[in-house]
Amino acid sequence: MILIEEIFKDLKKIGWLNEIKKLGSLKDRRIKVDEIIRKANLLKGEITELTLDEQLRLDYLIQQEGVDLDLCPDYYIFFSNKNNKFHHLCHRDGQRTRCRGSKNICSSNIKIGLIPIAKYDCSEEGARYAWSLDGKSSPFVESGSFKRRTKLGKGTRDEDIAAYTISVSKGCILSKNNAQCEFCVTGNSVLFERLLTAQEIALQNIFLVLDDKEANSLNKSREFAYMGQGEPGLNYPAVKKAIIGTDLIMKKLGIKTFRHIFATSGIPDAIYQLGRDIKNGDYGESEVLLHLSLHAGDKRSSIMPINKQYPLEEVVEASYNYYDNTRQQISINFMLLKNVALKDGTKFNNVSVSALGSLLSLLDPKVHKIVLCEFNCGPKVCRSEEISKEDVNPLEDLLKSKKFLYKKFIAFGKDNKLACGLLGGLAEYNLDRKTILESLIKANNLIAEHIK
C-alpha cells in the first residue's frame, strides 16, 4: 500500500497531471498514466502487476486531482493498517459499497457485487474465471469458458458451440447443513457465503460472451450450464430471471443461444416449477434442459447426503412430472466412482451392474437418458480408482439391454481446476481494471436495461 502512495506523490512531483487532464478520451488518459509511470520508473515491473484494489486506489488518488478516470464521484477507497485491508465506501450514505467505483454498477440499483479478478487460460480447452464477491478476497466465485461444448465433440456440431459453466452462489448452500456431496471440492472447501442475484448470474454469462473473442470471431452459438458453484435448485427464481434476461441480451448482441442447462442434485420443488414454467411459456423460445445429478440408486445417501432430505424416489417422481409438462428427455448424470474412500472410512463403488441397475429400475428410457460421467478427483476430497474400459463395458451392455440412450462424458479442465466439481475458489489477481472495464461496463449496462 505504501508503494501506491509513493507512486502517486512522484506522479504529482513530475508535474504531468495537468497534461493528462487535457487529453480528450478516457483511453488516452489511462494510456498516458501508464506511460508516465513506466518512463519515470516509478514502479518496478508493469502496472498490471498491481492488484485490482491497488489500481483502484491509484486511480482514486489521481481522479481526486481532477483527472477524470471514470470513477463514480461518490466512491472512496482506502487502506486500513489495522486489518491490512482495502475498504470501499460510498460517500452518499457512508456505507460499504460493492460497486468498485463504476458508475454503471451502483450497489443501490442493480445489486451486483461480482467483479472479475482473474483469468486462467486452460491450454486448448478454454479459460477459468475468478470473481470477487462483495469486494472480498479468496475463495472466489468461479466460471468456466469452453471452446466447444464437449470434449468428444471434435468434428461434430459441438465444435460450433462455445459453452460456459456458471455459478449460482459463493460456495454451496448445502454445506450449511453438512449436506454437500462427498466428492465436490466446492462443497467441501469453499465456505458458503450467499446466493447470487439474477444480475450476478447473468453478469457471468454476458461478460464471458463478450470476452470470448475466438467464439465471437467464429460466430459460434453459446450454451450456458448452471453447473458451477452452488445448487441451482435452491436459487431457482434468480436462475430463471438470469436465463430470461440473458437471452434478451443475446438477441440484442446478435449472438445465438444454443440452450441453457439447469443442473440440480435433486430439489423436487424446483423441478416441478421448471416444468410448469416451460409449459406456461415463461422462457419463450429459450431451450432449457434439465440435468439431474443422481450418481447412485439405493446407496445414494452415502455420497449425497441431500438424499436424506430429498429422497431419490421423490426426485424421480418430479422428473416424470417435468417430462409430462415439457416432453423433453431428462439427462441423468451417473458419475463413475470406483472404491472411493468416504469421510466415515468406508468405501463407495457404483461401477457395477447392480449399482447402475438399482437406479435404472426407477427410470424410463422414454423419459430419461443416461450420462456416464468421468469423475474429477480434486484435492482434499475423495479419490476414485482409475476406471478401465473393462469396467465400463458391462454398464454399456446393461444400458443397451434396457434400451436407454446414453453417452460417455469426459471432462474439460481437470489439470487447471476448471472441471465440474473442481471449483475450489482459489486464484490470484491477474486482470487489471483497464483490461476488463469495457466489457464489464457493457455487460452491466445491458443487464441494467434488461433485468430489473
N, C-alpha and C positions, 0 to 999 in steps of 0.2 A: 504493500500500500504506500509506503514511503516513496518508492520509486515513482509512482504516478504523480505525487505531489511535486517531486523534483523535476520530472519531465515538464510539467505544466509551468513551474517557475522559470525554467530555462527557456521554454517556448515564449513566455512573456518578455523575458530579458532580451531575446534575439530581436524582438520587435516586429514579428511577421503577422501579428493578429489583425492589424488594420488592413494589410494587403489581402488576407484571407476573406475579410468582410466584404471586400469589393467584388469578389467572384460571384457570378450570377447564379450558378446552379449548385445544388447540394452536392452532386457528384464531384464537381470541380473543387469545392471547399474541402471535401474529405480527402481527395487525392493530394491536395496541397498540404494538408496537415501531415499526412503520412510521409510526403516527400521531405518536408522540413525536418521532421523527427529523424528520418534516415540520414539526410545530408549532414545534419548537425551532430550526428552520432549520439543522440540523446538516449537511445535505447540500444542495448547490445542484443542484436537479433531483429526480427521482424515484429511490427506492431500486432500482427495476427497471433503472435505467441502469447499475448496478454490474455487473461481470462475475460469472459464476457463482462463480468462485473467491473474489472479494471478498465476495460474500454469504455464502459458506460460512465464510470466516474470521470475519466479524462474528457469525454465528450461533454459531460455536465459542466465541468470547470471551464472548458473553452466557450461553451454557449453562454455561461454567466458573464463572459467578457464581451458579449454582443455578437458573437459569430453563430449564426443560425445553423445548427446541426440536426434540426428536425425533432428535437426532444420536446415533449409536452412542457409548457412553461410552469405547470403545477408540479412537475416531477422533481424529486430531490433524492439523491443517493449519497450516503456517507459510510465511512468505515468506522466501526467501534473497536477500540483497543481492549475493551472489557471482555468481549467474547470473540474477538478476531474475525468478525463477520461484516459483510456489507449489509446495509439496511436500505430499503426502498420505501419512500414516503410520498404521500400526496399532500401538497400544501393546502388544498381546499378543505380537507377535513382532519389533517394531521395523522391520518391512519396509514397503516402499511398498504402498499399497492402491489398488484401483480402485473401492472402494465409495462414495466421495464422502460418507461419513458416514451412509448409510442403513442402518438396522438390518435391512432386508429384502434388501440386495444384498451380503451378505458375500462377499468375494472367495474365501474358503476353502471356500465352499459351492457356489454355482451358477455361478461363473466368468463374471460379466457385467462387462465393462469399458466398456460403452457408456452414455452419458448424453446426452439431447438438449440441445443448447445454442442452437439457432436454428431459427426457423420463418419462412419467407417465403411470404406469400400471393401466389399467381400468378393475379391477376385472377379470371376466372370458371372457370379450369381446375382449380385445386387448390392444393397447397402443397408446398414443398420443405423438408425437414428436414435439419439437420446434427447429427451426433453426435460427441462427443469420445470417442476410444478410449484407454483406459488413462490418462485424465487429460491427454492431450496436446493441443496446440493444432493450428491449421491445418497441413496439409489435414485435413479431416474426412471421416468416413463419411457417406454421404447416402442418403436415402429420398425417395420421391415419393408424394403422395396426390392422387388424381384424382376429380373429382366424378362422372364417368361413364367407362366403360372404353375407349371410343374416341371420337375427335373427330367421326367420321361417324355416331355413334350417336344423335344428337338425334332424338327422336321414335320411337325403337325401344326394344327391351327393354334395350339397353345403358344407357339413361338411368336404369334402376332398379338398376344395378350400380356401386358405387364400386370403384375399383381402386387398388392400391398397387404401387409399384416398390421392390424390396427388394435391399439389398447383401449379398454373402456374404463380403466381405473388405474391408480397407482398401487401396485401390489394386488393381491386378490382378496376380495371381501370374505371369501370362505375361510381364510386363515383367522378371522376374528373369533370363530368358534372352533378352531382347530379342525376344520373340515376340508382343508386343502388336499389336493391329490398328492399322494406319496411321491410321485415321480416328477413333479413340476418344480423347477428352480424358482420361478416367480413366487409361488405359494409358500415355499419353504425358506426363502432368503430375502424377499422384499416385504418389509412391514407395510401392511395395508394402511393407506392414509385417507383416501376418499375416492368416491366415484367421479368420473369425469363428466362434465356437462356435454350437451349435444354439440355446442360450439367447439369444445376442445376435441371431441372425437372427429368432427368434420374438419377441423384445422389440420389434423394429421393427414386425412385424405387429400385435401386440396393442396397443402404445402408439398407433400410428396409428389403429387402430379405435376405441379409447377416446377419442381426441382429435378424431375426426371427428364433431362434434356434428350437422352437417347430415345426413349419411348415417344416423346413429343416429335422428334425429327422423323421417326418412322411411322407416325400416325397410328400408334397401337391403341387397341381398346384396353380398358382397365377393369380389374377385378379387385374388390375390397373385401377382405376376410377379417371378421372381428374375432381374431384368434390370438391377440397379443396378451398383455397383462389384463387379468380380470375375468369375471364371469358375466358375459353379456345378458344372460337370463335374469340377472339381478340388477340390471341397469337398462331394461328394455325401453322405457319411454325415451331416454336420451339417445339410445342407438337408433330407434325408429326415426326420431326427429333429425338425427345426423344423416341417415340414409336419404330421406326425402330431400333435405337441403343440399346434400352433396350432388344429387342428380340434377337438381335445378341449376346448380353452379356449373356442372359438367356440360350441360346443354348450352349455357351461356359461353363457355370456353370453346365449344365446338368439338369436344372430345367424347367419344362413345364410351359409355359404361357397359361392360360385358355383363356383370352381375355383382350382387353382394352375397356374402356367405355369413349367415348367423349361426355361430358355433357355440353350443352350450353343453355342459356336462349333465344337464337334465333338470331344468326348472319347469315343471308342468304348466304353471300359470302362464309363463312367458310363451311356451309352445302353443297353448290354446289361443292366446291373444294374437300371436303372429299369424296363425292360420286364419283367424277371423278378420284381421286387418287386411290380409292379402285378398280374401274373398270379397270384402267390402270395397276394395279398390283404393284403400288408403295409400298404397305405394304406387298408384298409377301404372305406368308402363315399366317400372323398375322390376327386375327379376331378383327376388330374394329367396335363396335356398336355405334349407335347414340342415345343419350337420349336428349329429348327436355323438358326443364323445362318451361311449359306453365302456368299451375295453374289456368287459367281462360279463359273465352271467351270474351264476349262483354265488360266486365269491367276490363280487364287486366291492362290497363294503371294506374289504381288507386293503384295497389300494385307493378307493374313492370313498372316504367317509361321508360324503354328501349323500350317498346311497341310504344312509340311516334316516336322513330327513326326507329325502325324496326317493322312495324305493323304485327300483328298476321297472317293476310292473306298472307303476303309475306314470312313469316317463314314457314307456312304450305305448300305453293307452292314449296318452296325449298325442303321440306321433300319429296314431291311426286317425284321430280327430283332425289333425293337421292335414293329412292326406285327403280326407273326405272334403275338406274345405278348399283345397288347392289343386288336387290331382297331381301334385309334384312328388316324385320319389324322394325319400329322405336318405341321406348318406349316413351310415353308421360307422364311426371310426373305431377300429379294433387294433389297439397298439400291441405289438408283439413284445411281450415281457417274459424273458426266459430265466427262471430261477433268480428272481430279483430279491435281494435281502431287504426286508421291511424294517421299520423302526422297532418293532417288538421282537426282532430277532428271527422271525420266521421267514420262509422263502415263498415267493409267489411265482406261479408259472401258468400262463394262459396259452402257451404254444403247444396246444394239443387238440385233438379232435373232440374230446369230451368237453374241454373248456369252451371252445367255439360253439359246439353243439348246444350247450346249455343256453347260450344267448340266441342262437338261431331258432330255437324252439318257441321263442316269444315273437318272432318276426315273420313277415310275409314277403316273399320275393317280388310280389307285385307292388308292394308299398315301400320296401327298404332295399337299399343296395349297400354293399359292404366295401369298406376301405381297409386293407391290411396295411397298417402304418409302421414304418420303421421307428424304433424308439431312439430318442435323442438323449443320450446319457449326459447329465450335467454334473458339475462339481457339487459335493456335499449332499447329493440326493442318491436314491437307489440306482444301482447299476445292473444292467442286464447282460447275461452271457451272449456271445455272438450267435446270431441266427443264421443257419445254413439253408441252402436250397432244399436239403433233405427234410428240414424242419417244416418248411412252408408247403411242400408238395401235398402232404395229406390234408392240409387245410384247404388248399385249392380244390382238391378232389371232392371234399365234403361240400364246398360251395357249389360246385358244378352239379353234384348229385341232387342238391336241394333247389337247383335252378335259380340261384341268386346271381345277379350281376355283381361283379367285384372288380377291384383294381388294386394294384400294389403301389404304395406311395413312398417315395424316397425323399427325405427332407433336404432342403437347401440349408446352407449356412451353419452346419454343425461346427465347423472349425472356427467360426467367427462369432459364436454365441448369438446367432441370428435366428436359428430354427425355433419352431414352436416348442414351448416348454423350456427353452434355454434362456429366456429373457430375465437376467438377474439384476438389471438396473445399473450395471457398472459402466462407467465411461469417464473420460477426461475431456475438458473443454477443448474443442479444436475448430469450432466455427466462429468466425468473427462477425460482429454485428453488421458490418458493412456488406459482407457477402450475402447474408440471409435477408437483409432488410427489405429489398424489393419484393421478393417472393412472399415474405411474411406479411407485409403491408397489403399486398394484392389479395392474399388469401383471406386476411381478416376483413378487408373491405367487402369482399364477396360474401363472406359469412354474415356480416352485419346486415347486408342487404337481403339475404335470403333465409336466414334463420333467426327468428325473433324469440 
